[in-house]
Amino acid sequence: MSEEIKFKVGDKYENMKGIYEVVAIHKDSMDIRWEDGEVIETPIALQKRIIERMRFEKDLEEARKAQKAKKAKAKASKGGKQFLGLEESDFTNSVSKTTWRGRGQIGGAVATRIKSKHFKFNSWAVLRKPEVSWMDINRQKQDDVKLQATFYARVEETGLCYGIHIPSPDPEQTVAYDWQIFLSWLKKEENVNWLAKQCSSHSLRICDLTQKGFVGTVEYKDGQWVHMGASQQEKIVESLQSFLDAASKSGAISLRIERKTEKSTVIEKKQDIALDIAALIESFMPLYVAVATLNS
């Protein structure tokens, strides 16, 4: 029950207009002075009702927030309930004594937030690498799992990289894996334009972790694809499909289309980094559906 409101001369109160001071009290009214110096006479009962309503609205909002937090906690308990975010010690190239990759950590926290009509995702820690991947549970059972497109999050000493991974097979292989489907997908102008929009709006870069196909990054800048080589010199890429096709003929490459978030930002975001990863994964879903559905 709210405390009874008793106005006193010299005390300050607040209504919807702001803070005011009671300067005089009469029988049924009182004089109040706003912080800008304005003085008015107002009914005491009216000011009581205003303050009571404001208290009620505040209590109602706090109750709503508590209920929302309770629902979020219940949802989190279904997966990733222990994930509280990444810490300074997690940003290392080693997987020794790491726990952040588990399904009870970032793996589960992201998997439970991925929405897809076509697939059901789970997470897997990548062997001997500071990386976790998310893939459809049915595709994971297939023999070509190592050559499938996957979503991932990879820790580096300076930050967290996450996006979609599309590995290429050995150039001698002729089987139509996800890579070949991806290259065919890139032949359509509307698909290249869609990818360009994603890279531009989400600040994404394209790279090859093996550096066998190409060194540096490919980015979409000022309306065109640009290759930033080891010397950071920009070179225009006339056709992204032709560039990647030629790169894959140099050997099996580990293509990544990813966003990098600096370490300090990741640590500051705490468990909310899982929301960022899941949101980017969902934005990539049309591409994943294209390569995974056709090759399933």
N, C-alpha and C positions, 0 to 999 in steps of 0.2 A: 504494500500500500504506500502511495506517495506521501511524503511529509507535507503537512499543512503549510500553506503559504501565508506568511505574516510579514507584511511590508513594514520597514522601519526607516525613519528619516536618516539619510546618510549612507544607507546600504545600496548596493548596485544589483540590478536584475537585468534580464534580457528577454526581449520579445523578437518578433520577426524583423523589426526594423533595426535592431541592434541593442547595444548595452546602454542602459540609462540609470540615473541616480534619483532616488526619491528625495525631494527637497522640502516637501510639506505634505501632511496628511490631514484631510478634513473628515467630515462624517462619512460620506459615501464616495468621496473622490480623493485624488491626491495630485500633487504637482510633481512632474518628473522632468529631468533635464538630460537631453542626449549629449553625447560626447562632443558634438559640434556646437553646443551651447544653446540649442533650441529648447524652450520650456513650454510644456503644455499641461493642461488639466485633463485628467482622464478618470473614468470610473474605476474604482478598486476592483469590483467584481469582474469587469472586462479583462483587466490585466491578469487576474487570477486564472480566468478561463484560458487565456492565451498561453500562459506558462504551463498550465496543466496539459493542454493539448500538445505543446512542444515536448513535454516530458513523455507523454504517451507515444508520440511518433518516434522519439529517440529509443524508448524501450522496445517498440515494435521492430525498428530497424536492427537493433542489437539481437533480437530473437531470430530475425531472418538470417543474419550473418552466422549465428550459432548453428542454425539448422542447415545452412549451406555447408558449413565446415564439417558438420556431422556426416552429411551425405558424401562429401569428398573423401572423408576418412574411410567410410564404409566401402566406397568404390576402390580406394587404394588398397584395401585389405584383400582384394581379390588377386592382386599381383603387384609386386614391387613395393610392398608395404614398408620395407625397411630402407628404401632408397631415400636418402636425405640430401643427395647432391654429391658432386665430386669435390675432393679435397686437394690441397697442394701436393700431397705425397702421391696422388694418383697419376700425375702428369710425368710419366717416365716411359722409356722405351721397353722396359722390362715388365713381365707379367708376374714376377715373383711376389708372393704375398698379397696380390691384388684381389679384391672382392667385388669391385664395382661392376664387373661384367656379368654377374650371375642373374638368374631369373628372379631372384628375390631382390635384385638391385635394379640397375638401369634397364636390363634386359626385359624384365617383367613390367616395369613401370611404363616403358614405351609400348610393349606388345599389347597391353590392355587398352591402350588409347588409339590404336590403329583401326580405322573403320574401313571396311571393304566388303562389297557385295559378292566378290568373286573368290576371295581367299581368306584363310584363317592363319594368322601369323603367330609364330613363336620365336624365341631368341636362342642363339647358340653362341657361346664364347669361341672365338677363333683360336685354334691351337697355336700356342707359343707366340701370340701376338697381342698387343694391348688393344684389342678390337672385339666388338660384339656385332653379330649380324642378325637380321630378322628376315625370315622367309616363310613361305606357305608350308604348312606342316605336311601336306601331301607331296609337294615337289621335293621336299627334303629327303624323301624316301627313294627318289629316283637315282639311277646309276650315274647320271651326269651332274650330280649336285655341285661338284667343284667348278663347273662351267656355267652355272646358273646365275642369273641376275639376282642380286640380293640388296637389301638395305643394310646400312652399317653405321657404326659410330667408332671412330678411331682416335685414340689419345696420342698426342705428340707432346713434347716437352713444353711447347709454347701455346698449346690450345687443343680444342676438340674439333675434329673433322667429321662430318656426317652427310650422308646422301645415298646415292645408288651406285652399286658396283656391277659392272658388266665386263666379265673377263673374256678374253679371246682365246680360242683353242690354238694348238700348234698349227702353223700355216699349212702343214701337210695334210691335216684332217679335213675331210669333205662333208662330214655330218653336219646337218643344220642345227647348230646350237643357238642359244639366245643371241650370241654375238652376230651371227649372220642375219638373224631376223631383225636385230637392231639396225644393221647397216641397210637392209632393205627398207626399213621404216624411215630412215633418214633420206631416202630418195624422193619422198613426197614433200613438196614445199611447205604444206600446211603443218607437217610434223616438225620440220626444222624451225619454222616460225614459232611454233608452240614452245619448243625447247629454248629458243632464243629469249622468249618472254620469261620463262622460268629462271634462266640464268641471270637475266637483267633484274627482275623483281626480287629475287632471293639472294643476290650477290654470290652467285655460284661460279666455280671454276671447274675446268675439265683437265684431268691430269692422268698420267700413267705411273703408278707406283713402281713398276719395274724399271722404268726409264729405258726400256728396250725399244719401244716404238717411237717415243718422243720425250724430250726433256723439257721441263717447264710446264706452263699451263696454257690452255686455250680458253679465252674469255670472249663474251659478247660485249663489245664496246662501240658506242657511237654508230649503231646500226650495221655492224659487221663483225665477223669472227676474226679474232686476232690471236696469233701464237706468240706468247712471251717465252722466249728461249732462255738458256742458261745465262746469257749476257743481258737479259731483260730488254733486249731489242725487239720491238714489235714487228711482226710480219703478218700481213693480211692472209687469211685463209679463205680462198675463193669458194671452196666446197668442203663443208665439214665432213660429209660422207666420204669423199675422196681422200681427205687428209687422214681420217681414222682407218680407212681401208688400207692405205699405203703403210700406215704405222703398224698395223697388225701383221703385215707380211714380213716384218723384221723379226718376228718372234711372238710368243704368247705375251700379251700385255694385260695389265690390271687397270682397266679404265675406271676412273672415278669421276662422277659429277657431284660435286660436294660444296658445302659451305664450311668455312672455318670460323669458329668463334674463339676469341682470345681467352687464355686461361683465367685471367682476372674476372672476365664477364661470366664465364661458366661457373666459377666458384660463387660469385655473387648471386646468380640465379638459383642456386641450390637445386631442389627437386624439380623446379620449373623447367630445367633444361630438357627434361623428358617430354614436356609439352611441345617445346620447339622442335625436337627431333621428330615426334609423331606428326606434327603439322607439316613438316617438310616431306616426310614419307607420303602423306596423303596427297600432297601436291604432285608427287611423282607417279601416283597411281595409274594415270592413263598410259604412261610409258611402260610400267611394269605389266599392266594388263596386256598390252600389245605384244611384248616379247615372251611373256610367260604363258599366256593362253594359247598362242599359236604353236608353242613348243611343248605342250602338255599332253 
